[in-house]
Amino acid sequence: MALELYHLDHSTCSQKVRICLAEKGIEWTSCPVDLSGRENLSPEYMAINPNGVVPAFVHDGTPIIESTVMCEYLDEVWPDEPRLSPEDPKKRAEMRAWLRFIDEVPSMAVRVPSFQNVFLDRFKAMSEEEYVAFRESNTLRRDFFMRMNHTGFSDDEYENSLLQLRATVERMEEALTREGPWLVGAQFTIADICLAPLFERMVELSLSDMWDDAPAVADWFARIKARPSFDAAFYPGSRLGDVYPQLRETAKA
Ligand SMILES: N[C@@H](CCC(=O)N[C@@H](CS)C(=O)NCC(=O)O)C(=O)O
């Protein structure tokens, strides 16, 4: 069975699918998509993923998109151990509720400090006309780039994204303390996988003090990082700090 993964080294959504592939021991072929070169909006890539975002994979000729859906697909099509979704429908529903929450809240929120503190310089270097042309060429992301604007997010929007990330940490701390050791109990699931790259991103953005007072979350993240799948997904060159070395300097300061 052939699986071609269209992805970007340092994209959090790509990282979660790579963790999943490593957990399942699935072989894949790498097809890098150059976002700064706008390859994600090329007709060839849009034929695979009409949303114009990474990741996507093509499995035996069929495109599968949406990183969370992709993880569920992998677990269904490769049902051997380790199973990454609970068998019990109630636990499965609990996992899926987490997946929905993760897609809607922290995955969206983490983009704000990522763009504000790391990617914005690339847009600031554009003229106003270039920025508007860029923004208008991407209908599905237009709203995001309107809010970011050429000059960065409003203080309110920035603050709101941090509050949402903090609310995620609090919700996790409650779940992990109540049951654990994983998000939906004894089984390590796709919900844990989908959160892991967001936490690594927060570390890179110097936001890890968000879980200073959440020991169960800190322990959960340490256990995720100790899994071989984490290193497989975060291979050398795939961290934000590898692509934007100035981030490392800021984090140290
Ligand atoms: N809901 C999508 C979101 C994917 C997404 O937003 N990907 C980002 C990279 S992490 C992207 O491709 N952005 C394209 C852009 O910034 O133009 C998924 O989970 O697959």
The ligand as a MOL file (V3000), in Angstrom:
LIG
                    3D

  0  0  0     0  0            999 V3000
M  V30 BEGIN CTAB
M  V30 COUNTS 20 19 0 0 0
M  V30 BEGIN ATOM
M  V30 1 N -7.9810 21.8770 9.6340 0
M  V30 2 C -6.7740 21.6930 8.8810 0
M  V30 3 C -5.8640 22.8610 9.1330 0
M  V30 4 C -4.5570 22.7400 8.3890 0
M  V30 5 C -3.7330 24.0260 8.4220 0
M  V30 6 O -4.2030 25.1000 8.8270 0
M  V30 7 N -2.5050 23.9290 7.9820 0
M  V30 8 C -1.6200 25.0710 7.9260 0
M  V30 9 C -0.2400 24.6860 8.4090 0
M  V30 10 S -0.2760 24.0950 10.0740 0
M  V30 11 C -1.5170 25.5360 6.4920 0
M  V30 12 O -1.4040 24.7360 5.5850 0
M  V30 13 N -1.5690 26.8500 6.2460 0
M  V30 14 C -1.5120 27.3840 4.9210 0
M  V30 15 C -1.3240 28.8650 4.9240 0
M  V30 16 O -0.9120 29.4050 5.9600 0
M  V30 17 O -1.5770 29.4720 3.8910 0
M  V30 18 C -6.1270 20.3650 9.2940 0
M  V30 19 O -6.1940 20.0220 10.4850 0
M  V30 20 O -5.5830 19.6580 8.4400 0
M  V30 END ATOM
M  V30 BEGIN BOND
M  V30 1 1 1 2
M  V30 2 1 2 3
M  V30 3 1 2 18
M  V30 4 1 3 4
M  V30 5 1 4 5
M  V30 6 2 5 6
M  V30 7 1 5 7
M  V30 8 1 7 8
M  V30 9 1 8 9
M  V30 10 1 8 11
M  V30 11 1 9 10
M  V30 12 2 11 12
M  V30 13 1 11 13
M  V30 14 1 13 14
M  V30 15 1 14 15
M  V30 16 2 15 16
M  V30 17 1 15 17
M  V30 18 2 18 19
M  V30 19 1 18 20
M  V30 END BOND
M  V30 END CTAB
M  END
